[in-house]
Amino acid sequence: MLDAIKKALRTDPFLDKPLPIGLAANSAVLVPLFERRGDTGVLLIHRSSDGGPHSGQMGFPGGMTNPGDGGDLLRTALRESEEELGFDPGEVRIIGELSLRPTVVSGLVVKPYVGIIPWPCTLVPDPKEVQGTHITTIGHLQREVMPGHNPFNLPPPVYPVDDQPVWGLTARIIAEFLERLNSAIQD
């Protein structure tokens, strides 16, 4: 499966597409993948209920850039992943990136990076930022997508993971990832 994922991420039709005027990335996330028992796992976080605009939501580790990142969005994604989950950035193997995505609620513009993390690994969630971690598989996400009406009353697509809805920006990132993966598999 990882070979198909690498093929899917090798070419990105969105990377060279100009952004709308005034739209610049100010945040980044890591889509952490790993091999487990012959399947490709996906690691998600459940954000803490700190009162922020994405409080209590399921998502990928990541956040806003800071001056120490030097404008490097990949550095942002890796730094935030280290802060939120204790990942050693040197052990994450970046295999691709996905399209810039604006958030609806907070006005952030997020750059997703896809990386392979070692597995098993020790996760050390920062309780100020992360109330839990959730593991799913690519196969589960492909099978369980709720493209229309769903019991969570959230805008589609929605991916149920451990009885929690994955929706909004994270769901749109997953949808693009799966679409590109499916196209690569069919080629």
N, C-alpha and C positions, 0 to 999 in steps of 0.2 A: 504493500500500500504506500509506503514512503516514496518509492520510485515514482508512482503515479502522482503523488502530491508534489514532488519536485518538478515533474514535467508540467503539471498544472500551473505552477508558480514561475516557471522559466520565462514565460512571456506574459506581459501584463498590458492588455490593450488600454487600460485606464491611466497608466503611469505617465504617458506623454500627453495626455489630454489636458488642455489648459484649464485652470481653475477659474470659477467666476471671480470677477473683480472683488477684491476685499476678502477673499477666502484664503486664509493661510493656516497651515496646521499649527496648533499650539499644544497638542497632546499626542500621546502615542500609547499603544497597548501591545502586549505580547500575546500571541495565540500559541500557548504551549502545547506541543504534541509529544507523545512518547509511545514506544512500542511496549505492549504488555500482552502476554499470552497470545501472540500471533495477531493481535488487533492493534489499531492505532487509537490511543487514548487522547482525550482532550481535557485539559484542566481548566476549570472555571473557579472564580471566587464569588462568594456572597458578601457583598460590601456591608460594612457595619452600618448601623442605624445612627449615624452621626448628625443627621439633619441636613446634609448636603443634597444637591439636586439629584444625585444618583444613589442616595442612601437606601440601603436594604435591597438593592438590585443585584441580580446575577450579572457577572461580566468577566472580562479578562483582566489580568493584572496590568496596571498602567496608570497614567495620570498626566498632569500638565508638565510642560517643560519648566526648567528653572535655569538661572544664569550659569550654573556649573555644567550644564549640558552643552553649552556652546552652540546652541541651535541645532544640535545633532539629535534628530528624533529617535533614531535607533538607541542612542545613549539614554534618552529619556525612558524608552520602553524597558530597557534592561535595568536602569537604576530603580525605577518604580517597582519592577518585579522583585528586585533584591529587597527593597524596603518592605514591600507587602508580604512576601512569601519566603524571603531568605535565600533566593536563588543566587548562586555564584554566577555572575554574568559571563565569566570565562568558560563555563560549562554549557552555555546555551549555544546551539549551532543554528544560526539564522539560515533558513532555506528559501525565503521569499518574503514578499510584501503584498499587501492588498491595497485597494483604493482608499484615498482620503474620504472620510465620512464626517459630515457635520452632525452634531447632536441637535435634537429638537429642543430639549429642555434647557440645557446650560449654555448653548451657543458655542461649544467647543468644536474644533475641527480635529479629528483623530486620525492618525496614521497607524494602521495595523501591520505588525511584523509577525511572520510565522517562524517559530523556532522549535527545534528538537531539544527536549530536556532529558537528562539522564533519568533512568527509572530502574529500580525505585530510587526515590530521593527523599531527603528529609525536608519537610515543609515546616517553616516557622512563621505562621501567620502573625502579623502585627495586629493585636486586638483592637487598636484604634481605627484600623482601616478595613480589616477583614474579620467577619464573624464566622466564616467557614469556607471550606474548599469542597469542590464537587468534581467528580471524575465521570466522564461519559465517553462514548466512543463515536467515531465518525459514522459507523453503521447505525447507531441509535439515533443520531441527529438526522440522518437521511430517512429513516423509517418513521420517526415520531413528529416530524414537523406538522404544525397546525397552520395551514396556509390561509384559512378563513376564520369563521366564527370559532371561538374557543371558550372553555369554561372559565378562563381568567379575565374575560372581557377586556382584552388588550388588543391593540392593533397588530395584525399579522405581519410577518410570520412570528409564531411563538414555538419555542422548543421546550418541552417539559423535561427537566433534569432533576431527579430526586424530588419530585412533586413541587418543584419551584419553576416558575416561568422564566425563560430566557427570552427577552423581547427587546424592542427598540434597537439601538445602535448595535448591540452585541448580536442580536438576531440577524441584522442586515449584514454584518461581517461574516457570520456563519453562512448565510445564504449565498453570498458571493463566493466564499471559499468552496462550498459544495458544488455550486454551478460550474466553477472552473475545474474542479476535480472530476466531475461527471463528464465534462467536455474532453478532458485529457484521456479519460478511460475509454471513451467512445472512438477516439482517433486511432 
